Amino acid sequence: MDPVIYSASPFQVFIWSFVIVVVLSILGISGIGTGIFRRKEKPLLRVARGCSGVLLIIVGIALAFVAFRSLTGGSQTIATHLNDKRVAVANCNNGDTCTHYVLETQAGSTFYDLDVTKATYEKAQVNSCYSVTYYPGNGLFGKPDEVASYQSLSNITRIESVACR
């Protein structure tokens, strides 16, 4: 049996963050452009479009900064014990439901929820130990001074089986 149950490159982990940044930038630039070049519209509407375009660009820059900071901050590896697996169903997009596969793990006194794919969920075994490599989220203003006893990890690059200690 292959000890690696999940593997992804940093590019695969962060691609959606950068796609969102590009989309926000395009929308922001188009908002500023329509605010400037549509001279026949009311001035208040033009100013509102320009301001919303600037706001979208600022949000995109902040998101790019946070993603780049997490990526360049380096990955961390923790040894965890898988306590439980669960399928979480939530409401999303026009009354549809979204399914999330969650592995509930523990390392010392800290609990981690790993949001994983269905294939990884099916490969994981309860009461087994795993080495999890991930990129911690550093946030806009840096790492928090105090580490919480519960964390949800999503920027995971590798999960592999290890011997329990």
C-alpha positions in Angstrom: 0.0 0.0 0.0 1.3 3.5 -0.9 1.9 5.5 2.2 1.0 8.8 0.4 -2.7 9.3 0.4 -2.7 12.8 -1.0 -0.1 14.9 -2.8 -0.4 18.3 -4.6 2.1 20.9 -5.8 2.1 24.4 -4.3 0.9 25.6 -7.7 -2.2 23.4 -7.4 -2.8 24.6 -3.8 -2.7 28.3 -4.6 -4.0 28.5 -8.2 -7.5 29.5 -7.2 -6.3 32.3 -5.1 -4.4 33.8 -8.0 -7.3 33.2 -10.4 -9.6 35.1 -8.1 -7.0 37.9 -7.9 -6.9 38.1 -11.8 -10.7 38.2 -12.0 -11.0 40.9 -9.3 -8.3 42.9 -11.1 -10.1 42.6 -14.5 -13.4 43.6 -12.9 -11.8 46.5 -11.1 -10.0 47.8 -14.2 -13.2 47.6 -16.2 -15.1 49.4 -13.5 -12.6 52.2 -13.5 -12.6 52.2 -17.3 -16.4 52.5 -17.6 -16.3 55.2 -15.0 -13.8 57.3 -16.9 -14.9 56.7 -20.5 -18.7 56.6 -20.4 -19.1 60.4 -20.4 -22.9 60.4 -21.3 -23.8 58.7 -18.0 -24.7 60.6 -14.8 -21.6 61.7 -12.8 -22.7 60.0 -9.7 -23.0 56.6 -11.5 -19.5 57.1 -13.0 -18.0 57.9 -9.7 -19.7 54.9 -8.1 -18.3 52.6 -10.8 -14.8 54.1 -10.5 -14.9 53.7 -6.7 -16.1 50.1 -6.8 -13.4 49.3 -9.4 -10.7 50.7 -7.0 -12.2 48.8 -4.1 -12.1 45.5 -6.2 -8.5 46.2 -7.0 -7.6 46.8 -3.4 -9.3 43.6 -2.3 -7.4 41.7 -5.1 -4.1 43.2 -3.9 -4.8 42.2 -0.3 -5.7 38.6 -1.4 -2.6 38.4 -3.5 -0.5 39.6 -0.6 -2.0 37.1 1.8 -1.6 34.2 -0.7 2.0 35.2 -1.6 2.9 35.6 2.0 1.6 32.1 2.9 3.4 30.6 -0.1 6.7 32.2 0.6 6.4 31.6 4.4 7.2 27.9 3.7 5.4 24.8 4.5 5.1 23.0 7.9 4.8 19.3 8.6 3.0 17.9 11.6 2.4 14.3 12.8 -1.2 13.8 13.6 -3.6 11.0 14.7 -6.8 10.6 12.8 -9.6 10.6 15.3 -12.6 10.6 13.0 -13.8 11.2 9.5 -17.0 13.0 8.5 -18.9 14.2 5.5 -20.2 17.8 6.0 -23.1 19.0 3.9 -23.8 22.7 3.6 -26.2 24.9 1.7 -24.6 26.8 -1.1 -25.5 28.6 -4.4 -29.2 28.9 -4.9 -30.3 26.2 -2.5 -27.9 23.5 -3.7 -25.9 21.5 -1.3 -22.1 21.2 -1.1 -20.3 18.2 0.2 -17.0 18.6 2.1 -14.9 15.6 3.3 -13.3 16.4 6.6 -10.6 14.4 8.5 -10.6 15.3 12.2 -7.0 14.9 13.5 -5.0 15.7 16.6 -1.4 16.6 17.3 -0.7 16.9 21.0 -3.3 19.3 22.5 -4.1 20.9 19.1 -7.0 19.6 16.9 -6.9 20.0 13.1 -9.7 19.6 10.6 -8.4 18.7 7.2 -10.6 19.6 4.2 -9.7 16.9 1.7 -10.9 15.3 -1.6 -13.3 12.3 -1.7 -10.4 10.0 -2.8 -8.3 11.0 0.2 -11.2 10.7 2.5 -11.8 7.1 1.4 -8.1 6.2 1.7 -7.7 7.6 5.3 -8.1 5.1 8.2 -9.5 6.1 11.6 -7.0 5.6 14.5 -4.0 5.8 12.1 -1.3 8.4 12.1 -0.4 10.7 9.3 2.2 13.3 8.4 0.5 16.4 7.0 2.4 19.0 5.1 0.6 22.3 4.6 1.1 26.1 4.1 -0.2 27.9 7.2 -2.3 31.0 6.6 -0.4 34.0 7.8 -3.2 36.5 7.4 -3.0 40.1 6.4 -1.2 41.4 9.5 1.0 38.4 10.2 0.8 35.2 12.2 -1.3 35.3 15.4 0.6 35.6 18.6 -1.3 32.8 20.2 -1.8 29.4 18.5 -5.4 28.2 18.8 -6.2 24.7 20.1 -8.3 24.1 17.0 -7.3 24.8 13.4 -8.8 24.2 10.0 -6.2 23.4 7.3 -6.9 23.8 3.7 -3.6 24.6 1.9 -2.4 20.9 2.2 0.3 19.6 -0.1 0.9 16.1 1.2 -0.7 13.6 3.6 1.1 10.3 4.2 0.8 7.4 6.6 3.4 7.2 9.4 3.9 4.9 12.4 2.1 6.1 15.5 4.3 7.1 18.4 
